[in-house]
Amino acid sequence: MKTAYLSLGTNLGDRLQNLTDAVQMLNASDGISVVRISSVYQTDPVGYEDQDVFF
């Protein structure tokens, strides 16, 4: 078994639902098992700042 750490982010639409859907799709994929999920944090955009904040 190999371990990987992913960082997911979204700033469009229903941000929390986007993250939830992404985790569910990962977990439904063959050979991938989501073991733990961190808290959700809100961050300001960097670079092009004229956009919504990220989860």
N, C-alpha and C positions, 0 to 999 in steps of 0.2 A: 504494500500500500504506500502510495506517495502522498505527501501533504502539499497543499498549495493555499496561499492566502490571496484573496481577491479584494479589491476596493471598488465598490460600485457607486455610481453617482447619477443624479438626475436633477434637472431643473425645469422640466416641462410637464404640463398636465398634473395629474394626481401623483405627486412625487412619492408619497409613501406606498401607494398601490404599485407604482412602477418598480420599486425596490422589492416589494413582496412578490410580485410576479416574476421578477428575475431570479430570486432565490428558489421559487417553486419550479421554474423551468430548469435551473441547474440541477436541483435535486431529482427531477424526473428524467434526467439524461443518464443513459447507460454508463456505468463506471464512475459516476460522480455521486458522492454522498456529502451533503452539507451537515457538518458536525456541530458548529457553533456559529452564532451570528452576534455581531457587536451591537451596541446601541446605535441609534441614528443621530447624526449630528447635522446641523445646518451651518453652511459656510458661504461666505460671500464669493462671487466670481473673481477670478484673477485674470489680468490681461484685458480682455474685452469685458468691461464692467457694466455695460448697458444691457444687462440680462437679469433674470430672476435668480434668487439665491438657490444654492444647491442643497440637496439632502445627500 
